[in-house]
């Protein structure tokens, strides 16, 4: 399982470089108007030239993503814990959790704006909401599907329900938690940008809309590029967290 | 516990074997609205320090009987008495070793062995010494810091065994503990299980499919019918350890048991 990932570290940059080169050649050959498709070089030039414009917007979006991640992941984990440890909460909450997965969360963005204004709050909430459901359901699955033998053994040792949770169920659910975290990292930029599109005065999503309206396509691409870099860094960070939480997964199989 | 310094003699490893009394136990499962009888009026006794093998066709209900003895489930009818007290819940004095080693993959071998003591909240310095001692006894001292996925099948079985023994069980319940091992490892582990049992004198209750394994290891072999399991016969082995698999007495017993099981 580790092999392809190690390979990805070498091959992904190569692939990206080749694609950028192809894009550059395509633009040089076909010469589309710059407002339709700028070449990658001018996107980089714009990024550097207008970094003082982009940076504050990038900062806003980054904070929205990270806050959304913090709120969404902790909310999801707490919900999963509550569902897994109490049948009293499970009965009313679980059907609700499952049904709410069907709600098109993007459609809530204008409502968030209406309730919480143009500031950061609706964006953080949007990101948190989108993150919350996959984290809650993957963590709950992980807590629920503890192998029977592992539980039996702890029962034989007369472990209290709290000790069973701490010693067996929680560690057994960590791989699921890490999958949830990966999903969350993917969802966080989406939530923040959707929130900004619904109405904002700052952020990369806002900057993209503005650039688009003014036909500054290179600037739009530059903002998009920063967003992609953020998303990739976030994903890489979850990978590091997973390795730290699951050291036993990295050891070689016998 | 101050007297338990390193110079003091080690704690006695021998445990007083548990006396087990199974009285008219019947059990059934509900499966898709139908009642599936698995145990039919089973009665037998296990004397302290005795080792008993339960033999029968696969799926006949032997493993269920083990779960009842462990206290993980309650029988529909009948009584299970451990030293004259009814078994109502699991207890570390009656430890099960499952067919799958069911080691916790996120814990090192040493932490796996320590689990029982930790779960009971008694993992002190003395407990850690016991963990080291058991790992040495099963020959895994060098693998204390390894993770289960780094172990071979035989080593995983040893780790599971150490994890059970560290609790000083008075009854060791073995649910086909060697079922998934290759034949050479299996033969070696049979010998080791017998010598551990001779050393510690706990009572032992083992489920196996392997007639030869039962006859090599147990004092007595209980033969069960297909599901719902009824006790067909109790066979005293009466051969001193170490036993040889080509012992003529063992071969005679083996043939008799296979006939009982309808396989000869």
Boltz contact constraints between the chains, C-beta under 6 A:
constraints:
  - contact:
      token1: [A, 149]
      token2: [B, 98]
      max_distance: 6.0
  - contact:
      token1: [A, 149]
      token2: [B, 102]
      max_distance: 6.0
  - contact:
      token1: [A, 150]
      token2: [B, 102]
      max_distance: 6.0
  - contact:
      token1: [A, 152]
      token2: [B, 72]
      max_distance: 6.0
  - contact:
      token1: [A, 154]
      token2: [B, 119]
      max_distance: 6.0
  - contact:
      token1: [A, 155]
      token2: [B, 90]
      max_distance: 6.0
  - contact:
      token1: [A, 156]
      token2: [B, 90]
      max_distance: 6.0
  - contact:
      token1: [A, 156]
      token2: [B, 95]
      max_distance: 6.0
  - contact:
      token1: [A, 157]
      token2: [B, 92]
      max_distance: 6.0
  - contact:
      token1: [A, 157]
      token2: [B, 116]
      max_distance: 6.0
  - contact:
      token1: [A, 157]
      token2: [B, 119]
      max_distance: 6.0
  - contact:
      token1: [A, 157]
      token2: [B, 120]
      max_distance: 6.0
  - contact:
      token1: [A, 159]
      token2: [B, 119]
      max_distance: 6.0
  - contact:
      token1: [A, 163]
      token2: [B, 119]
      max_distance: 6.0
  - contact:
      token1: [A, 171]
      token2: [B, 106]
      max_distance: 6.0
  - contact:
      token1: [A, 248]
      token2: [B, 105]
      max_distance: 6.0
  - contact:
      token1: [A, 248]
      token2: [B, 106]
      max_distance: 6.0
  - contact:
      token1: [A, 248]
      token2: [B, 147]
      max_distance: 6.0
  - contact:
      token1: [A, 251]
      token2: [B, 147]
      max_distance: 6.0
  - contact:
      token1: [A, 251]
      token2: [B, 150]
      max_distance: 6.0
  - contact:
      token1: [A, 253]
      token2: [B, 149]
      max_distance: 6.0
  - contact:
      token1: [A, 254]
      token2: [B, 150]
      max_distance: 6.0
  - contact:
      token1: [A, 254]
      token2: [B, 152]
      max_distance: 6.0
